[in-house]
């Protein structure tokens, strides 16, 4: 199954894998890859690089919003097989190494199994590697503060709560925020459409995730590329406010 890829702005692509998204930023022949989908999304991931005229050899770096399996899935493969550096927030580096795991547990899923969509989502997640052991052997913290010297010039912005080291990536020149799981526009376990927090069971610290919406409100952008759900167009500050209203 091929991934559904949409060009959002010049050089910016949102790719929908199996219930999760990743983002490709291009500058000439060079690529920045933000997140990598589930382990089982690898073929789709490689196909999406080819669709923009690239390959793993074109990828300057893999940037990870947070180290859950549905975002980290092929990071170690790309690092080990192709020598691509993998960068995260310093607080997320040990999470990527799997020194600990802050991810929804089987028990939490079972306790929420009565909710619409939870059990089908869980079955799919298991099938595509949601419970696989996928540590990154040598993850690195972002090398500089501010814009990274990579295609798209993404700026990591720390938005803790979903995980302690979660970040979003601001693309000021493009007016885009790549929001990971700090702010999404849909999810198989949610009956809501549009800007929202993920259901409570997915957050390491829900109150902190809610507080991080204040940070998103301060980013000047009109396009939101979430980790789950479709592209959302309109001021990101309003999307963050709407998500807060829904969460309270």
Steps between C-alpha positions, in 0.01 A plus 500: 500500500642836397499792741276796428727800445392864470718796406412772748737780403800521270736231624271380784310170484267333752492122464222287650620152589302243692323717760800728540674773299849610414629812324753544221681831450699548179762747388633408157611138524528502880230383743412540866275222627284574804380177665493160332165332573456150644763231435251342262478823297855467369407417140262794493768723651756405235241540225418850624866600478510369143181691417676832566799392294707391797634192675648421840830631366332839449397533866723739691343416837206332665328723756267335751219683677492231769611142545174307481511202265261654248745788446833329567428182301770513229742745661755236600475332161582830328785569742655154489447418133559844349699696759232767544523690829192486723432806715255561787464732798762421763229378740376256235840350414492237780139423405614426144770270639224325696662565835133548596172488312224757542236351273141387545493158666297192414318545832401856416374391160293220654350738757398727214389220271134594535566830321415510129796425279745396773512125439522523117777758541685273745480198269637706212775650716620155603502381139722788384747485787348719767634271774830414328836579662649769273768691695734739322856397585658844460241778511625855530362815656435792266845644423405866535229720645273675251472410130677180400735515202287253304252515212199703614698668783273343765502650849444245781266629771474304824137406576513248785207299626426236241856393585756694701712582197227555244567778250315664215685644202429855390572594139474881523573570134228257387248592772480136610507314831573126503324415824561129560262389775491830689203607285323272252204530265360148535570147622332160460416499872340846492154586374602866469616661178729802496759633746515301824717333756530125470289298747636509853646147502765599246660782703780451751388818682164626376510825700837583349373412152213742555743770618712452188210626291601844631833455324328405176280808528813712482619361166428708191372255239190430295554133417503215752653165404404261782627156588146368455220630282488721190674831440325784682500844340442815702691679777675248722427719803126451438547126453675481836223701667236275352681190623522648850128578505422143400732357764366698797 
